[in-house]
Amino acid sequence: MSIEIKIPAVGESISSGVVSVWHKKSGDFVNAGEALFTLETDKVSTEIVAENAGVLEALVPEGQEVKIGEVVATIDDSKKVPEEEKAEKPPEKQKEPEAEKKRAEEKEKKAPPEKEKPLSPAVRRIAEEEHLEPEKISGTGKGGRVTKGDALAAVQDREAAEEKIDNLQDRSAEGRIRRGEQSEDGRFTRKRMSPLRRKIAAQLVMAQQTAAILTTFNECDMSAVQELRTKSQDAFTKKNGVKLGFMSFFIKAAVEALKAVPPVNSRIEDEDFIQNNFYDIGVAVGTERGLIVPVVRDVDKKSFADLERDIADYAAKAREGKLKIEDLQGGTFTISNGGVYGSLLSTPILNPPQSGILGMHKIMERPIAVNGKVEVHPMMYLALSYDHRAVDGKEAVTFLIKVKECIEDPKKLPVDF
């Protein structure tokens, strides 16, 4: 039986990728679980493995761009693993030393030069654009192969201003300067947007054009959470090996609010309204290459320590470029913390096809009225952007109030430390 190997879904914002390297060739017998090829997208690179054993037939060459769902190979699982030759060929009769030496010299002359380790299309592009010498880059991939991350690291080590993924283009008919070069007067530099930045731009524009985005605001007093965090930090760190941050509190508060206002945990698909009954929360992480949103799974079933470990792990992988495709898929709601960069207030943009995103901001000491008196408290503005097609204004306000209540009174959260 011939089994089709298709390009898997790689997230809502990615529609294609590049088959950068085939790890197996047509005609090879592959076992289930063995890597067939590396799929490289604008966000991540991942190895696609065989789900069944059989003989492989590759249908596309290395370097070809493929669409999600496209068939790139087949595996014939009716064929068994070839039997290995048990008996070696008997050694040939020893030749005269002179004749043997002469034959070896002739063989050496005819032998093709040793092949260099193949480079993926992305690495070749970066090497060409940045004038890198691939043989001088230390490869961390399989068999010492130079990966995309290795090439980007080499560019950073050389203090390049910005990575440039695509080939530099020559001067256009209008006389524009080459991308990556300064104008003659030095007033501007033309650079091609990186693939990730272009994807982010397209995603943001698509969100604005397809959803009825509205943002509502509130504020919360962080006094109780700060006090609880300070009081519990040492014991929490000692017990779990990870620090207690504010994000885990907001994730738990968001779950309580999503349970109270289910439409925020939904999405619209064509003419259908889909209500999600699980809680996979995307946590926006800023990297040098752009903003990505890894997804923390089943947050309602995890402890504070589990959440902090997951967040720290994703942040490290994001910085190192080691996130996998599945790490970015399937979120039902997103939290973005602009406060780490000093943002006081913002209107976050939806992460399609989700219907809601919660924006956290900088904690600022501000005077507020408490029981008729003016007191200074650590305050944070909260912003909820939502798709008004799926969520009514009253529901959005109710959601934010629920988050506010849980943060100002952490006893309403399932605190387990």
C-alpha positions as CSV (number, residue, x, y, z in Angstrom):
1,M,0.0,0.0,0.0
2,S,1.3,3.4,-0.9
3,I,1.1,6.0,1.9
4,E,1.2,9.7,1.1
5,I,3.5,12.0,3.0
6,K,2.0,15.5,3.2
7,I,3.3,18.8,4.5
8,P,1.7,19.2,7.9
9,A,-0.1,22.3,9.1
10,V,2.4,24.7,10.7
11,G,0.3,27.3,12.3
12,E,-2.4,29.8,11.3
13,S,0.0,32.3,9.7
14,I,2.1,29.9,7.7
15,S,0.9,28.6,4.3
16,S,4.1,27.2,2.8
17,G,7.6,26.0,3.5
18,V,10.8,24.7,1.9
19,V,12.0,21.1,1.8
20,S,15.5,22.1,2.7
21,V,17.2,18.7,3.1
22,W,16.2,15.1,2.3
23,H,17.6,12.8,5.0
24,K,16.5,9.7,3.0
25,K,16.6,9.1,-0.8
26,S,14.1,7.6,-3.1
27,G,14.4,3.8,-3.0
28,D,15.7,3.8,0.6
29,F,13.9,1.7,3.2
30,V,12.8,3.8,6.1
31,N,11.6,2.7,9.6
32,A,8.8,4.4,11.4
33,G,10.0,7.4,13.4
34,E,13.0,8.0,11.1
35,A,13.5,11.6,9.8
36,L,12.6,11.9,6.1
37,F,13.3,15.6,5.5
38,T,13.7,19.0,7.1
39,L,10.8,21.4,6.5
40,E,12.0,25.0,6.9
41,T,9.4,27.9,7.3
42,D,9.8,31.5,8.2
43,K,9.4,30.8,11.9
44,V,10.8,27.3,12.6
45,S,12.6,24.4,11.1
46,T,11.5,20.9,11.9
47,E,12.2,17.3,10.8
48,I,9.3,15.4,9.3
49,V,9.4,11.7,10.3
50,A,8.0,8.6,8.8
51,E,4.8,7.3,10.4
52,N,5.2,3.9,8.7
53,A,8.0,1.7,7.6
54,G,8.5,1.0,3.9
55,V,10.3,2.1,0.8
56,L,10.4,5.9,0.2
57,E,9.7,7.7,-3.1
58,A,10.5,11.4,-3.0
59,L,8.3,13.5,-5.3
60,V,9.9,17.0,-4.8
61,P,13.6,18.0,-4.9
62,E,15.5,19.7,-2.1
63,G,15.0,23.5,-2.1
64,Q,11.5,23.4,-3.5
65,E,8.8,25.5,-1.9
66,V,5.7,23.4,-1.0
67,K,2.2,24.3,0.2
68,I,0.6,23.0,3.4
69,G,-1.1,19.7,2.6
70,E,0.9,19.1,-0.5
71,V,2.1,15.5,-1.1
72,V,5.9,15.4,-1.2
73,A,6.6,11.7,-1.0
74,T,5.1,8.2,-0.7
75,I,6.0,5.2,1.4
76,D,5.2,1.7,0.1
77,D,4.7,-0.2,3.3
78,S,4.1,-3.5,1.5
79,K,7.9,-3.8,0.9
80,K,10.0,-5.3,3.7
81,V,13.4,-4.4,4.9
82,P,16.0,-5.8,2.5
83,E,18.0,-8.7,3.8
84,E,21.6,-7.8,4.5
85,E,24.3,-9.7,2.7
86,K,25.6,-12.3,5.2
87,A,28.6,-13.4,3.3
88,E,31.3,-11.0,2.3
89,K,33.0,-11.3,-1.1
90,P,36.1,-13.4,-0.9
91,P,39.2,-11.3,-0.9
92,E,40.9,-11.0,-4.3
93,K,44.2,-12.6,-4.9
94,Q,47.0,-10.3,-3.9
95,K,48.4,-8.3,-6.8
96,E,51.9,-7.5,-7.5
97,P,53.0,-4.4,-5.4
98,E,53.9,-2.3,-8.5
99,A,50.7,-3.2,-10.3
100,E,48.6,-2.5,-7.2
101,K,50.3,0.9,-6.7
102,K,49.7,1.9,-10.3
103,R,46.1,0.9,-10.1
104,A,45.6,2.9,-6.9
105,E,47.1,6.0,-8.5
106,E,44.8,5.7,-11.5
107,K,41.8,5.3,-9.2
108,E,42.8,8.4,-7.2
109,K,43.0,10.4,-10.4
110,K,39.5,9.3,-11.5
111,A,37.9,9.6,-8.1
112,P,35.6,12.7,-7.8
113,P,36.5,15.3,-5.3
114,E,35.1,14.9,-1.8
115,K,31.7,16.6,-1.6
116,E,31.2,19.4,0.8
117,K,28.4,19.2,3.3
118,P,25.2,20.3,1.6
119,L,23.7,23.6,2.7
120,S,19.9,24.2,3.0
121,P,18.5,26.9,0.8
122,A,18.0,29.3,3.7
123,V,21.7,28.9,4.7
124,R,22.8,29.5,1.1
125,R,20.7,32.6,0.9
126,I,22.1,34.0,4.1
127,A,25.6,33.1,3.1
128,E,25.2,34.9,-0.3
129,E,23.5,37.9,1.2
130,E,25.9,38.4,4.0
131,H,29.0,37.2,2.1
132,L,29.7,34.5,4.6
133,E,32.1,31.6,4.1
134,P,30.1,28.5,5.1
135,E,33.2,26.4,5.5
136,K,34.2,28.7,8.4
137,I,30.9,28.4,10.2
138,S,30.7,25.8,13.0
139,G,27.7,23.6,12.3
140,T,25.6,22.3,15.1
141,G,23.2,20.3,13.0
142,K,23.2,16.6,12.3
143,G,26.6,15.4,11.1
144,G,28.0,18.9,11.6
145,R,25.6,20.4,9.1
146,V,25.4,24.2,9.2
147,T,21.9,25.2,10.2
148,K,20.0,28.4,9.6
149,G,20.6,29.3,13.3
150,D,24.3,28.9,12.8
151,A,24.3,31.2,9.8
152,L,22.3,33.9,11.7
153,A,24.6,33.6,14.7
154,A,27.6,34.1,12.4
155,V,26.0,37.3,11.1
156,Q,25.4,38.6,14.6
157,D,28.9,37.8,15.6
158,R,30.1,40.0,12.7
159,E,27.8,42.7,14.1
160,A,25.6,42.8,11.1
161,A,22.9,45.5,11.5
162,E,20.0,43.1,10.5
163,E,19.6,39.7,9.0
164,K,18.6,39.7,5.4
165,I,17.1,36.4,4.2
166,D,16.4,36.9,0.5
167,N,19.0,37.6,-2.2
168,L,20.0,41.2,-2.7
169,Q,18.5,42.7,-5.7
170,D,20.3,44.8,-8.3
171,R,19.5,48.4,-9.0
172,S,16.0,48.7,-10.5
173,A,15.1,50.6,-13.7
174,E,14.1,53.5,-11.5
175,G,17.7,53.7,-10.3
176,R,17.0,52.7,-6.7
177,I,19.9,51.7,-4.6
178,R,20.7,48.0,-4.0
179,R,19.0,46.6,-0.9
180,G,21.4,46.7,2.0
181,E,23.2,49.7,0.7
182,Q,23.0,53.3,1.8
183,S,22.0,56.1,-0.4
184,E,24.7,58.4,-1.7
185,D,23.9,61.1,0.8
186,G,23.7,58.5,3.6
187,R,20.2,59.7,4.6
188,F,18.6,56.2,4.3
189,T,19.4,52.5,3.8
190,R,17.2,50.2,1.8
191,K,16.8,46.7,3.3
192,R,14.5,43.8,2.4
193,M,12.2,42.8,5.2
194,S,13.0,39.4,6.6
195,P,10.5,36.6,5.9
196,L,9.4,36.6,9.5
197,R,8.8,40.3,9.6
198,R,6.8,40.1,6.3
199,K,4.7,37.3,7.8
200,I,4.0,39.3,10.9
201,A,3.0,42.3,8.8
202,A,0.7,40.2,6.7
203,Q,-0.8,38.6,9.8
204,L,-1.5,42.0,11.4
205,V,-3.1,43.4,8.3
206,M,-5.2,40.3,7.8
207,A,-6.4,40.5,11.4
208,Q,-7.5,44.1,10.9
209,Q,-9.2,43.3,7.7
210,T,-11.1,40.2,8.7
211,A,-12.1,40.9,12.3
212,A,-14.2,43.6,13.9
213,I,-11.5,44.5,16.5
214,L,-12.4,46.6,19.5
215,T,-10.4,47.3,22.7
216,T,-11.7,47.9,26.2
217,F,-9.6,48.9,29.2
218,N,-9.5,48.6,32.9
219,E,-6.8,48.7,35.6
220,C,-5.9,46.5,38.5
221,D,-4.1,47.1,41.8
222,M,-1.0,44.8,42.0
223,S,-0.4,45.2,45.7
224,A,-1.8,41.8,46.8
225,V,-0.1,39.8,44.0
226,Q,3.2,41.6,44.7
227,E,2.9,40.9,48.4
228,L,2.1,37.2,47.8
229,R,4.9,36.8,45.3
230,T,7.5,38.4,47.6
231,K,6.4,36.3,50.5
232,S,6.5,33.1,48.6
233,Q,9.4,33.6,46.2
234,D,12.2,32.0,48.2
235,A,10.2,28.9,49.1
236,F,8.8,28.6,45.6
237,T,12.2,28.9,43.9
238,K,13.8,26.4,46.3
239,K,11.0,23.9,45.8
240,N,10.5,24.1,42.1
241,G,13.8,25.4,40.7
242,V,12.1,28.3,38.9
243,K,11.1,31.8,39.9
244,L,7.5,32.9,40.5
245,G,6.6,35.6,38.0
246,F,3.5,37.6,37.3
247,M,2.6,35.9,34.1
248,S,1.4,32.7,35.8
249,F,-1.0,34.8,37.9
250,F,-2.4,36.4,34.8
251,I,-2.7,33.1,33.0
252,K,-4.7,31.6,35.9
253,A,-6.8,34.8,36.1
254,A,-7.5,34.6,32.3
255,V,-8.7,31.0,32.7
256,E,-11.1,32.0,35.4
257,A,-12.3,34.9,33.2
258,L,-12.6,32.6,30.1
259,K,-14.7,30.2,32.1
260,A,-17.0,33.1,33.2
261,V,-17.2,34.5,29.7
262,P,-16.9,31.6,27.3
263,P,-17.4,33.6,24.0
264,V,-13.9,35.2,24.5
265,N,-12.5,31.6,24.2
266,S,-14.0,31.1,20.8
267,R,-13.3,31.7,17.1
268,I,-15.3,32.3,13.9
269,E,-14.7,30.0,11.0
270,D,-16.5,31.1,7.8
271,E,-20.2,31.3,9.0
272,D,-19.7,29.0,12.0
273,F,-19.1,30.0,15.6
274,I,-16.7,27.6,17.3
275,Q,-16.7,27.5,21.1
276,N,-13.4,26.1,22.6
277,N,-13.9,24.1,25.7
278,F,-10.2,23.8,26.5
279,Y,-7.6,26.5,27.5
280,D,-4.4,26.6,25.4
281,I,-3.0,30.1,26.1
282,G,-0.5,31.7,23.7
283,V,2.2,33.8,25.5
284,A,3.7,36.4,23.2
285,V,7.5,36.4,23.2
286,G,9.6,39.1,21.7
287,T,12.8,37.9,19.9
288,E,15.4,39.7,17.8
289,R,13.7,38.3,14.7
290,G,10.2,39.4,15.7
291,L,7.2,38.5,17.9
292,I,6.2,34.9,18.1
293,V,3.5,33.2,20.2
294,P,4.2,29.8,21.7
295,V,1.2,28.1,23.2
296,V,1.1,26.7,26.8
297,R,-1.3,23.7,26.7
298,D,-4.1,22.9,29.2
299,V,-3.2,25.8,31.5
300,D,-6.3,25.1,33.7
301,K,-4.8,21.7,34.6
302,K,-1.3,23.0,35.4
303,S,0.2,24.3,38.6
304,F,1.9,27.7,38.9
305,A,5.3,25.9,38.9
306,D,4.4,24.1,35.7
307,L,3.3,27.3,34.0
308,E,6.5,29.1,35.0
309,R,8.6,26.2,33.7
310,D,6.8,26.2,30.4
311,I,7.1,29.9,30.0
312,A,10.8,29.9,30.8
313,D,11.4,26.9,28.4
314,Y,9.6,28.6,25.5
315,A,11.4,31.9,26.1
316,A,14.8,30.1,25.9
317,K,13.8,28.2,22.8
318,A,12.5,31.3,21.1
319,R,15.8,33.2,21.7
320,E,17.8,30.2,20.4
321,G,15.5,29.6,17.4
322,K,14.6,26.1,18.6
323,L,10.8,26.3,18.7
324,K,9.0,23.5,16.9
325,I,6.0,23.9,14.6
326,E,3.7,22.3,17.1
327,D,4.8,24.8,19.8
328,L,3.0,27.6,17.8
329,Q,-0.2,25.8,16.9
330,G,-3.7,25.8,18.3
331,G,-3.9,28.6,20.9
332,T,-7.4,29.7,21.9
333,F,-6.4,33.0,23.6
334,T,-3.3,35.1,23.8
335,I,-1.6,37.2,26.6
336,S,0.9,39.9,25.6
337,N,3.0,41.7,28.2
338,G,4.2,45.0,26.8
339,G,5.1,46.1,30.3
340,V,8.4,44.3,30.2
341,Y,9.4,46.9,27.6
342,G,8.0,49.8,29.5
343,S,4.6,50.1,27.7
344,L,2.1,52.0,29.9
345,L,-1.0,51.4,27.6
346,S,-1.6,49.8,24.2
347,T,-4.3,48.2,22.1
348,P,-3.1,44.7,21.2
349,I,-4.0,43.2,17.8
350,L,-5.8,39.8,17.7
351,N,-3.9,36.7,16.9
352,P,-6.3,35.1,14.3
353,P,-8.4,33.1,14.4
354,Q,-8.7,33.8,18.1
355,S,-11.3,36.2,19.4
356,G,-9.4,37.8,22.3
357,I,-6.0,38.9,23.4
358,L,-5.2,40.4,26.9
359,G,-2.6,43.1,27.1
360,M,-0.6,43.6,30.3
361,H,1.4,46.7,30.9
362,K,4.0,48.4,33.1
363,I,3.4,48.4,36.8
364,M,3.3,52.1,37.9
365,E,2.9,53.6,41.3
366,R,0.0,56.0,41.0
367,P,-2.3,57.9,43.4
368,I,-5.8,56.3,43.7
369,A,-8.8,56.9,45.9
370,V,-9.2,54.3,48.7
371,N,-12.1,54.7,51.1
372,G,-12.2,58.4,50.4
373,K,-8.5,58.9,50.8
374,V,-5.7,59.3,48.3
375,E,-3.1,56.5,48.4
376,V,-0.3,55.4,46.2
377,H,-0.5,51.9,44.9
378,P,1.2,49.8,42.2
379,M,-1.2,49.9,39.3
380,M,-1.4,48.2,35.9
381,Y,-3.6,49.0,33.0
382,L,-5.2,46.1,31.3
383,A,-6.4,46.0,27.7
384,L,-8.7,43.4,26.1
385,S,-8.9,43.5,22.3
386,Y,-11.6,41.3,21.0
387,D,-13.5,40.3,17.8
388,H,-16.9,42.1,18.2
389,R,-18.4,39.6,15.8
390,A,-18.0,36.9,18.5
391,V,-17.9,38.9,21.7
392,D,-20.3,41.6,22.9
393,G,-19.1,44.7,24.7
394,K,-20.7,43.7,27.9
395,E,-18.9,40.3,27.8
396,A,-15.6,42.0,27.2
397,V,-16.0,44.3,30.2
398,T,-17.1,41.4,32.3
399,F,-14.0,39.5,31.3
400,L,-11.7,42.3,32.3
401,I,-13.5,42.8,35.6
402,K,-13.0,39.1,36.4
403,V,-9.3,39.3,35.6
404,K,-9.1,42.4,37.8
405,E,-10.9,40.7,40.7
406,C,-8.6,37.7,40.6
407,I,-5.4,39.7,40.5
408,E,-6.5,42.1,43.3
409,D,-7.6,39.1,45.4
410,P,-5.4,36.1,44.6
411,K,-7.4,33.9,47.0
412,K,-9.9,33.6,44.1
413,L,-7.2,31.8,42.1
414,P,-6.3,28.1,42.6
415,V,-3.0,29.1,44.3
416,D,-1.0,25.9,45.0
417,F,2.1,27.1,46.7
